Amino acid sequence: MIAHQMNDVDLWEMWIEFDQFNHNHFGILYVLGEIEIGQSHEKKLITKIDQEDGQLVLQVPARPVGRSRMKEVLYSEAVESLSQYSSVCIYAGTELIACFDEIEVLV
């Protein structure tokens, strides 16, 4: 599933893969995208900020000023049920760069 994009440069995808072999959770949520990073960047490029009322909020570094390059980032976590998240929003600093309101499920 492709996100509602806030900027033409950003491309984000998100899906849940059903895990039939693990009875402790429904599957794994994957969030994949590309971000701009500067010459010096943090080790952890995508972090979970909040999870409230079915919304997952992820944070990536703010867009750099000046020279930058694109870097692919991946976030994953086990989800206990299909209804655990109703939306996922991704912020670069304080700027909303993508928001998902539908999650594709791969079985």
N, C-alpha and C positions, 0 to 999 in steps of 0.2 A: 504494500500500500504506500503510495506517495503522499507526503504531507502537503498541507496548504502552505505554500512557500511564501515567506515574507520578503525574500530577496531572490533575484533571478540566479544568483551564483550558487545558492545552497540547494543541495539535493539530499533528502532524507527519506529513508524507508523504515518501516516498522512492521513486524509480524510476530505471531506466536506459533511456535512449533509444538504440537502435541507430543507428549512423552509417554508412550504406552508402557514403558518398562519401569517407571517410577510412580509408585502409588501415593507418595507424599505430596505431590503437586500435579497440576494439570499439564504444564509444559514450561517452555522457556520463552520469555519475551526478548526479542532482539531489536535494537535501534541502531541503524547504520547510517552514517552520513559523512560529509566532508566539511572541514572547517579551515579557515585561514589561520595560520600561526606565524608569529614573527621569528626572528633569529633565536631568541631565548624563549623557551616555553616551559610550562609546567609538565611534570611527569604524567600526572593524571589529567587527561584532556576532557573527560566527560564524567560528571559526578551527579549523583542523585541528591537533590536539594530537599524535596518535600514529597509527601504522599498523603493527600488529604481529600476526603469526599470523592474517591475514585479517580482523582487526577494525579498523575505522576509528573513532577517537574524536574527536568534535567538541566545542568549548567555546563557550558563550554566556555573557554576563555574568551574575553572580549576581542573583537576584531582589532588586529594591530594597525597602527598607523605606519605608513612607509612600506618597506619591502616585506613581503610575506610569501608563503607558499601554502599549497593545499595539503591537508593531511586527512586521511580516512580514519574515522573513529568508530568504535563499536561499544555499545552498552548491552549487557544481558543480565537477566535475573529470572529466577524461578517464579512462576505465578501459580498461586494455589487454586484459582478458579478463573473461568473465562470472564467473569464480571468483576474481577479485581480492579481493573482500570477502565474507565469510560473515556479518558482522554490522556494524551501525553503532550506536554509543551516543552520546548527546548529554547533556552535563553543563551545568548552570547553576551556576557556582562549583564546589562539591564535590558538589552534589546531582544524582543521575542523574534526568533528566526524561523520557527516551525511549530505547528500545532496539529496533532492528529485527533480526529474524533471518531475514527473507525479503525479497528484492528483486524487485519487479515489473519485467519487461522489456517495453518498448514497441518493436515492430518496425514 
